Amino acid sequence: MTAKILDGKAVAAEMRAEIKTKTAELTEKGVRPGLGVILVGDDPASRSYVTAKEKACEEAGILSREIRLPASASKAEILAEVDQLNHASDIHGILVQLPLPDASIEEEVLNTILPEKDVDGFHPVSVGKMMLGLPTFLPCTPHGILHLLKRSGIECKGKHVVVVGRSNIVGRPLANLLSLKTDLGNATVTLCHTGTPDIGRFTREADIVIAAVGRPEVITADMVREGAVIVDVGVNRVEDASKKRGYRLAGDCDFDPMLEKVSAITPVPGGVGPMTITMLLYNTLESAARTLA
Ligand code: GUN
């Protein structure tokens, strides 16, 4: 078996074209969707995510306002910027890039974002509504994965999905969304994490494995069953002297040996990554549209 490559770039391009059309329609009606992004410090990965978000907004016709603060910015300074964006009538979505240099203030900063503008879906109100299956902004990476599977013709309904990783951003919301009785979910879900002895015991049982571990190539071919579907959320930098930039990008899965065994797999890069930003545009458009509803 040679695996089908789940082309996140292509699915994202298709969805972004739809978003661009709807953005133009809304702008025509006098509401141009606007996204405010706060970046604190100069972590290279965060900087490149934020640049990619800006470019994607521009391409979709969405207004993007970026606020850069030094790593030394105080909690009060960050909260003041969030407050400004909360009150800005041309901004419909707010994103504070994580991790913050001081992780201990993340919770308070996220809690300050108005839930009506919480396009990341990280506010406790958004998380609670998601958990209950109520309408809300869904977190971008989990939501993007569900759309990628759906648009690639892979149903989660009735499948056993094993999620590896329990982060607030990916693993736990994903397990929750998959378990809901919705069009994108309705799966049987197992959530594995660092406290799980012998993760392979569970992943070998899975119809769909979703790896959101954050460590390179830890899910190996012997840990998945023949014909499984693999979604790799990891974007890890691995030192590689043969590359000009000194590193290569690796997923959480050992990609090459899996190709002959599984039925479908997302590449890194070009799989889940492009979907995350797409869902951010989707939520920002939705938030702007609500102002007319
Ligand atoms: N850092 C890594 N992924 C994300 C994301 O989806 N949103 C924010 N705000 N920060 C991140």
Boltz pocket constraint, residues with backbone or C-beta under 6 A from the ligand:
constraints:
  - pocket:
      binder: B
      contacts: [[A, 95], [A, 96], [A, 97], [A, 98], [A, 99], [A, 120], [A, 140], [A, 141], [A, 169], [A, 276]]
      max_distance: 6.0
